[in-house]
Amino acid sequence: MSGNHRVLLNSEKCIGCGLCASDCVASCIKIQNGKATAGQEGCIACGHCEAVCPQSAIVLTGFEEESESFNTQTRLDPQELLQAIRTRRSIRNFDNKEIDRDIVDMIIEAGRLAPTGSNSQNTCFIVLDKSKNELEKSAVKLFRSLTGIAKPFSKFLSRVDIDDSFFFKKAPLVIVLTGNSVNASLAAENMAFMAEANGLGALFSGFFTVCANSVPKIKKTLGMKRGEKAVTTLVIGYPKVKYYRTARREKARVRRV
Ligand SMILES: Cc1cc2nc3c(=O)[nH]c(=O)nc-3n(C[C@H](O)[C@H](O)[C@H](O)COP(=O)(O)O)c2cc1C
């Protein structure tokens, strides 16, 4: 977490209902003499206390954005959601059409709002802009040299053609996510869903992610710091391909213990 956050309690508004205390993951809030009191030690600034207070008696400081009130709970239709998950596909063929900036911002917003372990919010979203073509060229160069060596050992690599758009498939938007593996993956899935909700398609490029973590020149262009790890790369654009049926999947490996 970057900011300096504090839980501010308004004792005049507080009715001592205890909802904040029971929802505080770090047990920082106690009810004393019918009022909530907050200690800062161990607070992960998750904002649950402010969000759950029916009296608006709590403010969590140190963020650039305000907390927003809402009355109705948004619920997704379970069958529609499952159908959307079932029918989405990785897209590897994109239209040559730019994506509006407000849609790009909405996709990043969906990633920013994903949960993070200990509320660390440590995912970084690197949007490839002017450097996109140059980065793809560097990655193509690496893969062509690697596949030369690996071809005899890999059926996949012996068949695949590393063309100039092997990594980004001519998509207009590429975002590399760095940080913690689980956090960044959750952010990426939110982003892929948001892309799809906007009529876009997405591909997770594991191949480019490998390059981002192994080629010093690519790391430097991405502005990656020492120890910073690329977790995944989202390639996004308008699909040039339409699917008529679902792709078959193996049964879920479920273990009940
Ligand atoms: C972590 C991850 C990395 C992937 N990397 C690549 C990649 O580099 N190139 C590619 O063409 N597909 C890549 N894929 C797409 C998978 O091949 C694809 O998800 C899988 O075949 C299932 O197809 P579907 O996504 O259409 O359901 C990746 C998927 C994931 C989850």
The ligand as a MOL file (V3000), in Angstrom:
LIG
                    3D

  0  0  0     0  0            999 V3000
M  V30 BEGIN CTAB
M  V30 COUNTS 31 33 0 0 0
M  V30 BEGIN ATOM
M  V30 1 C -1.4900 -18.3210 -18.4040 0
M  V30 2 C -1.8580 -18.5080 -19.8420 0
M  V30 3 C -0.9190 -18.2900 -20.8290 0
M  V30 4 C -1.2700 -18.4480 -22.1800 0
M  V30 5 N -0.3340 -18.1580 -23.1430 0
M  V30 6 C -0.6720 -18.2340 -24.4390 0
M  V30 7 C 0.2430 -17.8230 -25.4520 0
M  V30 8 O 1.3700 -17.3760 -25.1900 0
M  V30 9 N -0.1440 -17.9370 -26.7540 0
M  V30 10 C -1.3690 -18.4160 -27.0960 0
M  V30 11 O -1.6670 -18.4790 -28.2810 0
M  V30 12 N -2.2800 -18.7970 -26.1460 0
M  V30 13 C -1.9680 -18.6900 -24.8300 0
M  V30 14 N -2.8900 -19.0260 -23.8600 0
M  V30 15 C -4.2330 -19.4600 -24.2460 0
M  V30 16 C -4.4950 -20.9580 -23.9730 0
M  V30 17 O -3.8680 -21.7280 -24.9530 0
M  V30 18 C -6.0220 -21.1380 -23.9550 0
M  V30 19 O -6.5570 -20.4860 -22.8170 0
M  V30 20 C -6.4610 -22.6090 -23.9090 0
M  V30 21 O -6.0410 -23.2860 -25.0640 0
M  V30 22 C -7.9860 -22.7410 -23.7970 0
M  V30 23 O -8.6410 -22.0570 -24.8350 0
M  V30 24 P -9.7250 -20.9300 -24.5280 0
M  V30 25 O -9.0180 -19.8550 -23.7250 0
M  V30 26 O -10.2110 -20.4320 -25.8350 0
M  V30 27 O -10.8090 -21.5580 -23.7160 0
M  V30 28 C -2.5720 -18.8590 -22.5230 0
M  V30 29 C -3.5190 -19.0560 -21.5050 0
M  V30 30 C -3.1870 -18.8790 -20.1920 0
M  V30 31 C -4.2380 -19.0500 -19.1180 0
M  V30 END ATOM
M  V30 BEGIN BOND
M  V30 1 1 1 2
M  V30 2 1 2 3
M  V30 3 2 2 30
M  V30 4 2 3 4
M  V30 5 1 4 5
M  V30 6 1 4 28
M  V30 7 2 5 6
M  V30 8 1 6 7
M  V30 9 1 6 13
M  V30 10 2 7 8
M  V30 11 1 7 9
M  V30 12 1 9 10
M  V30 13 2 10 11
M  V30 14 1 10 12
M  V30 15 2 12 13
M  V30 16 1 13 14
M  V30 17 1 14 15
M  V30 18 1 14 28
M  V30 19 1 15 16
M  V30 20 1 16 17
M  V30 21 1 16 18
M  V30 22 1 18 19
M  V30 23 1 18 20
M  V30 24 1 20 21
M  V30 25 1 20 22
M  V30 26 1 22 23
M  V30 27 1 23 24
M  V30 28 2 24 25
M  V30 29 1 24 26
M  V30 30 1 24 27
M  V30 31 2 28 29
M  V30 32 1 29 30
M  V30 33 1 30 31
M  V30 END BOND
M  V30 END CTAB
M  END
